[in-house]
Amino acid sequence: MSDPNMDFPIDPTQNDASPQELIRNLPSQAARRRVLQAADISINVDDRSFADTLDELSQIELRRAASQLRFAGARTVYYYRVDGLRQVSPDGATGRVGDMGSPGAYGPEVQTAVRDHNRIYVVCNVPDTGSQTQLTISKENRPTTVATFKPRTQLLAVRASDDGTADATVQAVLSYLELDDATRISFLDTGFRGRFEDACVDGYSTLRLRNTNSRDSSREIEIRSKDPEAGNVADVRTDAIVEDLLRRGDTELNAATGLVTVPTDVRSMEHGEPLHPRVTIGFPDGWVTFEQFVPEQILIKFDDLIRDSL
């Protein structure tokens, strides 16, 4: 069953769309270009013969392109530390589907687990916002989520729309892999934020600070760059006022929007330079939202940066 208005990520057990359909259903020409670049395929996506040229690609090329977009997208990723993942082998992670009882319509379900890009992708079907209290839950209210990890490491990256759905996905994965517990990573953990920012943050154009002093009436402070030109970030962290606020004991980072450097060959449409994705980061809650469609290659490299910063 293919869907002309399909959402990403794709649940391969519910959607048998061809690679050509997946590429054509990407949200923009820029998204098509990024995916094809990541798959090392040279096609002019602006050419009128694009659809015909797409059909002339080999099955190997098409599968390579599909693997760059099937589980990717304009996506929010939540990060968890799962120590038990170190003991999970690739064969052990993918060989369990079909042997488990299903939680049914009341909770999250693992649909399939596949191996690609030397990683494991656990595709889940989760009640909207993770709630398990409804007596009947339609398929439309059970979105597809994806949890992915590199075998023998401890970082689990969960692609989901909100924290409740992400947490429910983790519970399904833990049950599936017969593991005990997971801890959501906070970007405010000692040393982690500094290592992460040193590794890949070009700058923040917007910062939101949370006031942790319960006696004050003000709860949040937002700082914006005075030069928010597309593609350029006047890093607000270098502002003297921001530096003072960050040093205070009663304020902490809540969220920031900016650009990150991810070491891939994917390039921007405008300048042909390496793509610097625009992201929004939730520091205490351990999530990152990519503000445009990015291929799997970028999501993988970003996960690697997170893992190396732990």
N, C-alpha and C positions, 0 to 999 in steps of 0.2 A: 504494500500500500504506500504509494508515494504521495506527497502533499505539496501542492504548488506554493503554499504559504508556510512551509516547514520552519520550525524553530531549531536552533542549534543549542546544545549538542543533540545529536541524533541517537535514539535508541535503536540499535540495529535489529532488535527482535520485533520491533513494531513498524519499521520503515525500511523498505527494500529499494529506495531510490537509487538510481544509477549515479556514478561519479559525475556524469555530465549534468544531471538534474541538480545535484548538490552544488556544483559550481555555478550553474545558472541561477540558483536561488540565493546566492550570496547577496548581502544587502547593498552592495555598491560596486562600481568598477574598481575602486581602490582595493576593496577586499578581494576581488578576483585576482588583481595584480599581485597582491601580497602572497596569496595562496600559491599561485603558479610560480612565483619567484622562489618560495620556500621549497617547492617540489622540483626546482631546477628545470622548468619548462618555459620556453620562450615563445609566447604568443602575444600579439597585440590585442588587448581586450577591447580597444576602441574601434577596431576594424569591423566593417560590416559583415565580413566573412567569419567572425569569431565563432559562431555556433557551428559552422561547417568545419572549421579548423579543429575545434574541440572534438568533433566526431571522428576526425582522422588520427587522433592520438592512439598510441598503442594501449593495450589493457594494462601493461606495467606502468606506463606514465599516468594513466587515469587512476589506478589504485594508489599511486604515490601522492597524487593531488588530493584524493579523497581522505587519505590519512592525515593531511594537513588541516582539514577543516571539519571532519566528522564530529569531533568532540570539542572543537574550539569555538571562538566567537567573541562577541562583546560580552565579557563574562566577569562575574565577581568570583574570586577565589578565596576560600577560607583555608587557613593553614593549621595543621594539628601535628603534635608530636605523639607518635605511637611507637613506643620502644619495641613492642612485639613484632613489628614489621621486619626487624633485622633477621628474624628466624624464618620468614616466609619465603619459600622458593618460588620462582616463576611457575613451575609446573604445579606446585601446591596451590597457588593462587587462582590458576585458570581451570583446575580440574575438579572443582567442587559444584559448579552449576549443574542442576538436575539431580543432585544427590540430597538436596536440602528440602525440608518442608517449607512452604511459603507462609509468611505471616498473614497473607490474605489482604482483604480490602481495608483493614483497620490500621495498618502501619506500613513502614517503608519496606520495599522489596528489592532484592538484587535480581536484575534481569539477566545479566551476562557479565563475564569477565574475559577480557581479551588482552593479548600481548602485542604491543606495537612500539616502535621507537625505543626498544629495550626497556620498556616500562609496562606496568600493569594498569589497565583501565577497568574499573568496576562500575558498570552502568546500573543505576538505581532508579526506581520509580517511587516517588515519595509524595505523601499527602501535602497539599499546599501549606506552606509555613511549618511543615513538620507535624501538624496536629494529628493525633490518632483518636480523637474523641467522637468524630462523626460516625453515625451508624451506616451511612451510605456515602461513598466518595466516588464521584464520576471520574472517568479517565482524564477529562480536561483539567481536573483539580489535582492531578497526580503528575507533576512535571518530571521530566527526565533530569537527573543529576549525574555527575561523574566524579568519582574519587580516583585519583591516580597517584602512583608512587613508583620509585625506582627500587627494584628488589634489593634487599639487604641494607636498606637505609631506613631512617625513622620518620621521615617527613611524609605526611599524607596531605595532598592538595585536593580540596573539594570544591568543585565548580557548581555553585548553587545561587539562587536569587536572594536569599536572606539567611540570617543566622539559625533560625529554627529549622529550615529545610536542610541546611548544612549539617547541623547537629544530628538530625534524624538520619541523614545519609551515613554519617560516621557510625551510628549505632547499627545500621544494617550491615556495614562493612565489617565491623568488629564481630558481629554474630556470624557472618559468612566465613570469616577467616579464623573464627574461634579464638579471638583475642579478648583481653580483659578491659583495657581502658585507653583513653586518648585524652590529651590535654590541648586545648586551643592555645596556639602561640600568640603571645602579646608582643607587638613591636616595641613595647616599653620595657621588656625584659632587660636586665642589666647587660649593657654592652651590645645587645643585638641591633638596636636601631642605628648606632654609630657604625657598626660594621656593614650593615645593609646599605646605609646612605653612602658610605665611602665606596662601596662596590658599584653602585649603579644610579644613584639619584643625581640628575643634572641640576635640579633646582625645584623649589616649590613656589608656585604663583599665588597659592592661597593656603593659609594655615587657620585651623580652628583649634583654639585652646580651651580646655575645660578648667573652670575654677573649682578647686577641691575644698575650698573653705566653706563649710556649710553655713557659717554665720553671715556670709555676704548674700546680697540679693541678686547680683549678676552671676549667671551660670556659665556663659560662653563668650569668648572673644574671638572675632574673626578678623584676620589681616589679609588684605589683598595687595598684589603688586600694582603699581601705578602704570606698568607697561605690559599689559596682558596680551601682547601681539601673538597671533598664532605662530607656533614654531619657535618662539623665543620665550624664555622665562627669566624675569628679573627676580632672582632668588631672594625671597623675603627673609630667609634665615640670616642674611648679612646685615639686616636693618638693626640699628642699635637698640631700638625700642623692643624688637622681637627678642634680641639677645637677652635683654634685661628680664623680659617676661618668662623666657625659658629657664632662666636661672632661679626664678622665685620658687619657693617651696610650696606655694599654694596653687600653682598652675601646672597643667600637664598637657601634652599633645593629645588631641582627640582625632583630628583628621587633617589631611593635606592633599592638595591637587598639584601635580607637577609632571615633569618629564623624566623618563628613566632611560638608561643606556642598557640595551640587551645585546650581547655579542652574537648576532646572526648576520646572514647575507641579505636579509629582507630590507629593501630600500624604499624611501618615500617617493611618492609619485611626483611631487613638485620639484625636488632638487636632486634626486638620484642619490642622496646621501643615506647612510644607514638609518633605518627607521628608529626614532626615539618615541616610543609609545607614551601617550598621555594617560596617566593613571590617577586614581584617587585612593588614598590609603587610610584605612581605619586602624589607628595605632593600638588602642587597648584591646580591640576585638579581633585583631589578626586577620584582616581581609584587605584585598587589593581589587579594585575594579578597573578593568581596561576600558577606556572611553571610546575605543573603536574596535572593529573586528580585526583580530590578529590571528595568524596561523598557528598551528600546533608548535612549530619550531620555536616561536617566541615564548609561548607559555612554558615549554619545557626548560628553556634557558633561564627564564625568570625563576621557576621553581628551584633550579640549581643554585641560583644566587641566594635565594632564601635559605636553602639547606646549608650552603657554605658559610652563611652568616650566623648560624646557630651556635 
